[in-house]
């Protein structure tokens, strides 16, 4: 970038965004500056934010369950350079009815050529306007929204809607600049059918709704600038149970009792997180436990984490997922990735932070087991990425011409967390924690690039120390393939004994019934996952009988058992496999099992194709997109 261009970009950034960021304690931070460095350019958005950018969105939408669409308006506040003639928005399949200024005068608009991944640019001529109103319907079959029939819910009586915006799916139901580097405040008025409750990732202004024609109107406000992918909605038969002074859970009435039991420690988690890295900045922290077709374990939507019901194990053993989504309130929501090539800044930080919360609440032994399992996941992810020389083993990815979803692997999560543990070892926990707490405060409500973080790390932690720089090897971690030799592997003291018993069982020893009863979920998961991929049918049958694996209610244990069964072409486990793939749509479980089946040739492929024909309509578009590429 030339000096002239840089100066103009800096001028525009000041023009569009105003003063520097305030302290974290300020309640209504201004919209932050757009990053102007070359690596901050978002290749997954059509927006031209240095010319004209969206700073605020007002949604006024009606949920049409019969037509399976959201219909209404999005009013967008635009900050524009003095000579700006137009604003470019992201859209994918939206049905645009018209665009006006805030006085109702029509504005010219055009939809450009569509890209399979990105959708099409919606270009609006401003004619001097600084607020535009887009009248539209959400995309037919839009990937962000899943409309469920009553049969697909826990209560079986009422329909349900939920959204999933990450990475670039919200452009299928909101016409805005759908880039993580363009943070926006927003409000919404949502009309839902009578008898259904709307919730969103924002302050709920009308908890009981307001009676209107066609149902009830619910109003929401997010006065802190967030990335557009964090605008989220759900509508269904929902009830609420408080978990603490600022925490609670929404879910369907029929499953509320067991859900609230499982999540009893959420308030303590928030307190633990604050003790590590500073004040929780979003007011309330609530959760919405969704129907089982939700494609992820959880989604860190501000103020309202969306979570899969597969974490409801009955013994609170899978709540590390809640710790993960809560940690995103700092790493991912407070400070987020500026582009999808920087995805590891969200997930690597959060995986590290999650483990620290678990250690503080449940002790080092449990945290070490979870970290050690994560190390195993990292080895699998490296293998899936083509080995240590695979291009996608880098933290900072090249996603040119690709869907950003391609970068959402355990490399970002586990290699990122391992990098941060390696820094912690080099500088000491006390110094590392002080840096992170300061980092979150200094960059609050801003987006960040990998290069920006690296520069901050050098300026505020390394501080020119050549020995420390060499010991960590920052550039090798971030920009090179593979796993550096100094990677810190947290090893659980409990796992060697578990591994020994797995090896003994594989050689014909007895099933360790007494140990199994005493083991935690990570130990049980490790035992099953450590068994060789070649076991006799007799050994598998004995294992299943001893531990009830095919009927296991804990999703993590059931998953590793089914992986083992498929690897051995174990027919008696197929009914359990079919039920598991039908009853939930979490991509973490669904995609690997279909991949395993397809790898089993004449045995597994017919099963995969038969099951996918049945289950595909039940899955969210995020899961379908991945499995479509597996079951061809």
N, C-alpha and C positions, 0 to 999 in steps of 0.2 A: 504494500500500500504506500503510495507516495505521500510526501509531507502535506501537499495541498489537500489530498483526499482525507488524510488523517485529521487535519485541522477542521475541515468541513464537517466530518463525522462528529468530532468533539463538540463543535458548535451546535450541531443539530441535537446531539444528546442532551446538552444543557437546555436547549430550547424546548425539547419535547418533554423533559423529565424534571426539570427544576433542580433544587438543591441536593446536596449529598444526603445519604441515608441518615436517619435519626437513630438515637439510641433505642435499644430493644424495648425499653419500657414505654415508649410512646405508643398510644393506643391506635392511632390512625396514620400509619406511615404513608408518605406520598408514594406514588407509583415510581419504582426505581428506574434508573437509567438503563438504556439498552447498551449492551456491550458492543464495542465497535471494532475489536480486534478481528483479524481474518478468521481465526478458528471459531469465533462465536457466530459466524453465519450459519443459519439453520437450513440445511439442504432438504429438509422434510416439510418446509412451509413455503408457500408462495408470497408470504408477506414481505413488504419492504418497509420495515419499521423505522428506518432513518428518514423516510419520506413522510409516511403517515402511519400512525399506530393506534391500535385500540387501547384505551386506558380503563374503560369501564363498560360493563354489559348489563342491561336491564332486560330480563326475559319475562314475557307474558304469554304463557303457553297453556293449552288445554290438552290433557291426555285422552286421546281417542282410542279406547281399548278395542272397539269394534274394527276400526280402520288400522289399528296398530301403528299410530303415528302421533307425534306431538305437532300441534298446529297453533300458530299465533305469530308473535313478533319478537324480534331482538333489536333493542335500541342500543346503539354503540356510540360512546363518546370517543372522538378522534382527536389526537394531538398531531398536528401536521406542520411541516415546514411552511414558511410563508408562500413559497411558490408551488406548493403541492396541488396537483390537479385531481388526483384520484387516490383512493385507498384500495389495497388488494387484500381480500379476505380468503380464508381457506374454506372449501366446501367439498363434500363428497356425496353426490346423489341428492342434495337438498332440492326441494321443489320451491323455487323462488316465485312469489306472486307479484312482488314489486318492492321498490325502495323509495323512501321519501326522506326529506329533511325533517327537522323537528317541528316545522310549521305545516307539514303535510304536502309540500311541493314535491312532485315526482323528480327523482334523480335517475339519470341514465345508468344502466348497468349491463354487464355482459359476463357470461360464463365462458371461460376459455376451454381449451382442449383438456380432456380428462386423462390423467395418469392412473394406471391400475392401483398403485400404492397411495399416491398423494391426493387423488380426486382432482378437482378443477379449480382454478382461481376464479373468484368472484370479484370483479373489478367494478367499483362504483365511482362515477364522476362526482366530485364533491360540490362543485359550483359554489364554493365558499362555505359550505356547511361544516360544522364541527360536531354535529350529532346526526346520525343517520338511523333510520328505522327500516329494518328488513322484515317484510311479511313473507312467511314461508311455512312449509310443512317439512318435518324430518324426512330423511331419505327412506323410501320404501325398503324394508329389510335392512335398514342401516345397522352397521356393525356394532355401534355403541350400545344400542338398546335391545334388551331381550324381553319380549312379552310372553308371560307364562299363562297357561290355562290353569283353572282351579286344580286340575288333576296333578299339576307339576309343583304344587305347594304343599306345605305340611298340613294345612287345615282342610284342603280339598274342596273349599267352598267358594273362594273368591279368586279373581285373577291377580296378577302381580306384574310389576314392571321394575326393572333395575337397569342402571347404566354402568358401563365400564369404559372410561375415557382414555386411559394410557394404552399405547403411546399417542397415536394420532387418530383416535376414533371419534372424539367429540365433534369433529367437523361433519359427522353424519347427522348431528341433531342441533348444532349451534353454529351459525355463521359468524365466525370470529377469526382472529389470527391465532391459529392453533399451533403455537410454538412454545416450548417451555421457557424460552428466553424472553417472552413478552408477557410479563405478569400484569394481571388485570383485577380490579375489584368488580363485584357484581351483586345484583339483586335478582330475585325471581318472584313471580306470582304464578302459581301452578294450580290449575283447576283439575281436581280429581273427582271421579264418580263418587256419589254418596256411598258411605260405608267403607271407603278406602282412605288411608292416611298417606299423605306425602311427606317425605323427609328429604333433606338435602345436606350437602357438605358446607353448611353455613349456619349462622344464628337463626333459629326458628322464631319468627316474630308472632305467628298465630298458631300455637300448638294444636288448637282444636279446629282450626280452619274457620272460614266465614261462609255462611250459606249464600250460594249464587245459583243462577240457572244452570242446570246440568251437574250440580254436585256441590263441592266445597272448595273454596280458594285458600291456598296456603301461601304465606309470604316468608321470604328468607332474605338475609343480608350477609354478605361477606365484605367487610370494610377494610380488609388487609389484602394487598395485591398477591395473587396466586397465579401459578401457571394454569393455562386453560384446561389442561387434562385433569385437573383436580376439581372441576365442576361436576358434581355427581347427584343423581336423583334415584329414589326408589318410591314406589307407590304400592301399597298392599294392605292386607289385614294385619295391622301392626299394633303392638302394645309396648309399653315402656316400663322398665323396672330400674330404679336408681341403684347404683353400686357404691356411691359415695357422694360427697358434697358437690362434686363437679363431674361425676362419671355416671354412666348408666348404659343400658342396653335396650335396643329395639329388636323385636323379632315377632314371629307369629304366636298367638296366644297358646296354641297347643304344645309348643316346645319351649315356652318361656321358663318354666320352673327349672328344667335341667340346664338351660343356657345360663341363667343367672347364677346357678350353683357353680358352674364351671368358671365363671369370670369374676369370682368374688374378690380376687386380688388386684383388680385393675387400678383402683385408687392408690394402692401401695406402689404399683408400677410407676404411676405418674410422679409420685413423691420421690421414688428412687431415681428416676430419670432426671428430675430437677436437681437433685443433689449432686449429680455428675456434671451436667452441662448447662445449667442455668434455667431460668424461669420458663415454664410452659406458656407460650405466647398466644394461644388460641381460645382462651376462655374455658369452654367445656371440652371434655374428651369422652364422647359416647361411641358405642359400637352398634352396628346393624348386622345381625347374623342372618344371612340370606338363605334362600332356597338352594339346594345342592348343585344347581347348574352354574353357579357363579364360578368363573374360570380360574380364579387365583385363590391362593390361601387367604390373602387379605389385600386390601387396597387402602392406602393411607389418606383417603379423602379428609381434608381438614375438618376438625370437630366431630367427624363421624366416620370412623374406620368401617369399611365394608369387609365382612369376614365370611369365610366358608363354614358351613355347619360341620365339615369334617374335623374341625378342631374340638368338637364336643365329644370327648372320649369317656366322660363319666368320672374321671379321676384327676382332672386338672393337669394332666401330663403333657398336653400339647399347647400350653399357653405361651410358649416362647414366641409363637406367631403374633400374639397380641403385643408382646414386648417389641417385636420387630416393627409392627405398624405404628406403635406409639413412638418409637425412636425416629421414625420418619417425620414426626412433628418438628424435629430439629434438622435432620439430614434428609432433605427431599422436599419439605414444605417450607421451612424457614429459609434454608439455603438449598437451591435445587440446581440440577444440571441445566446448562444453557442450551445444549443440543443433545440429541440422542447418542451421539458419539461419546458423550461424557456421562453416560448412564451409570457408570461405576461410582461416580461421585454421590449418587443417591444410594445405591444398594450396598456398595462396599462399606461405606461409612455406617450405614444402618445395621448391617450384619454384625459389625464390630460392636456398635452401641447396644444392640439387642443382647449380645453375650454379656456385656458389662451389667446390664439391668438384671439379667438372670443370675449372675454371680452375686450381686448385691442382695437380691431377694431370697435366693434358694441355695446359695453357697457355691464355693469354687468347684467342688466335685461334680455337681450337675452341669455347671457352665463348661467345664473341661470336656465332659462327655459330648455336649452339643457341638463344641468347637472341633472335637476329633471327628465326629460324624461329618461335619462340614469339610474337613480336610479330605475325607474319602469322596465326598461329592465333587470336590475340586479335581481330584485325580480323574474321575469319570468325565467331568466336563472337558478337561484337557484332551482326553482320548477322543471324545465326540467332536472336538474342534480340529482333529487331524494330528494330534500329538503335540509335542513341545515346540514344533516348528510351525504349527497352524497359525494362520494370520489372525484368527479370532481368539487367540489366547492373549492378545494384548488387552490392556485395560482401556486405553483410548483407541476406539475402533474406527475403521474406515467403512462407512455404511453407504457409500455412493451407489445409487441405483438400487438400493435394497430397502425393504420394509424395516423400520427401526425395531420391530419385534424380533428380528434376527439376532440382535445384540443382547437380548434379555435372557442370558444363560447364567449358569453358576460361575462363570469366569468373573462377571461383574460383581457378584455377591461374595464368592469365597476367595478369589484372588485379591479382590479389593480389601476384604477384611484381613487377610493374611498380610498384605502390605502394611496396613495400619498397625497390626500387632508387631511387625518387624520394626517399625518406627518406635513403637512403645518400648520395645526391648532395648533399642539403641539409646534412647534419651531418658528412660525411666518413666514410670507411670505418672508420678506427680507432675513432672514437667510436661508430659504429653497431655494430661487432662487439662492443665492450665492453658495450654495452647488451644485445644479444641474448644474449650468454653469461651475463650476470647475470640476464636475464629467465628463461631456461631453468632456471637454478639456483634462483631464488626460487619458481618455480611448479612445480617438479618433482613429478610424479605427481598433478597437479591438472588439473581441467577449467577452461576459460576461455570467457568470452563476448566478443563483439565490443566491447561497452561496457566490459568489464573490461580488455581490451587497450588500448583508447583511453585509459582513465583511467591505466593504468600508463605508457603512452607519454608522456602529458603530465606525470606526476609525476616520472618518472625519466630522461627524455630532453629533452623540451621545457623543463621546469622554469620555466614562466612567461615564456618569451622570446616576446614578441608578434611580433617579426619572423620568427622561425623558424616559429611557428604559422601565420602568414599565408603564408609561402613554401611550406609543405607542403600546407596545406589539408586537414587530416585528415578532418573531417566530410564534405567534398565527396567525397573518395575512398571513404569507407566507406558512406555512406548515400544518396548521389545517384546518379542514372543516368548512363550515358555514361562518357567517359574524360576526366579533367581535362586542361587545356591544358599543365600542367607535367609530364605523363607522360614518363618517361625511356625513350627508345627506343635500346637498344643496337644499333648498326649494325655488321655485319661488314664489315671492309675487303675481304674476298674476294668479296662478293656482287655489287658493281657489274659486275665483269668477267663473272661468270656470267650476270647478267641481260642484258648486252650480247650475249653469244653466243646466248642464248635468243631475243632479238629478231631477231638476224641469221638464225638458223635459220628462224624463222617467216616471214621475208621471202624465203626461198629459198636461204639460204646452206648450206654443207656442215655435216654433223654434226661437232662438235668432238672427234674420236676421241682425239687426243693429250691434250687437256685432260681428257677424261672419265677416261682411265686414271690421270691424276695427281690427280684430285679426290678429296676425302673424301666420305663418305656425305652430310653436310649440303649440300655443294656440288652433288652429283648430284641430291639431292632438290630443291634450289632450282631447278636448271635445268629439270627436268621440270615442276615446279609453276608455273614462270613462263611456260611456253608458253601462247599464247592458246587459249581454249576452242573456237576454230574453226580447224581445220587440215585440209588436204586428206587424203584417204586415202593419196595418194602420199607426203606428208610424214610421216604417221604410220607408214607401212610402212617408210620409210627409217630413221626413228628407232628403231623396234623392231629392225630388222635390225642397225643399227650397234651398239646397246648391249644387245641381248638382253633387252629389258625384260619381255616376256611370260613369260620363263623366269627372271626375276630372283629370286635366293634371299634378297636383302635385303628384308625385309617393308616397310620404309618407302619404298623406291624403287618396289617393285612396286605399292604402294598409290597413290602419286601418278600412276603411269603408268596404272593402271586408271581412276582418276578422269578423267584426260584422255581415255582411250579411250571411256568411257561418254558424256562430254560431246559427243563427235564421232560417236556411234553407229557405232563402229568394229567391225564384225562379227568380223574376224580375232582380236580380243582376247577375245572371249567365252569361248572354252575356258579361257584363263588366268584370267579372272574367275571362272568356275565352279569351277575347281580351288582358287583362293584362298579363296573363300567356303565351300568344303567342307572344306578342310584345316585351318582354324583358326576360332575363334569369338571372337576379340578384338573387343569392341564398338567400339573406336576405329576399326577398319577396316571391320567388317561393317555397322554402321548407316549411315555416310555413303555406302557403295557402293549399298546398297539404296535409300537416299533419292535418290541420283543416278539410279538406274535408274527409279524411279517418276516422276521429273520428266521422263523422256524419252518419256512418253505411249505411243503405239501401238507404238513400238520397244522401249522399256525395260520397260514394265509387264508384258508377257507373260514376259519373261526373269526379272524379279524374282519373279513369282508361281511360275513353274516352279522356280526355284532354291530359293526359300524353302520350298516344299513338301518339297523334298529335304533341306535343311540344318537346318530348324527342330528336328527331333528330336536333332540333334547338338549344339545350342547349350545353354549354361547358361541358367537362368531369367532372369538379369540381362540377357543379350543378347536373349533371346526377348521379354521385356517391352518393350524398346525397339523392336525390329523389328516386333513385332505392331502397334504404332501407326503404322508406316510402310507396311507392306505390308498394307493393310486387306482 
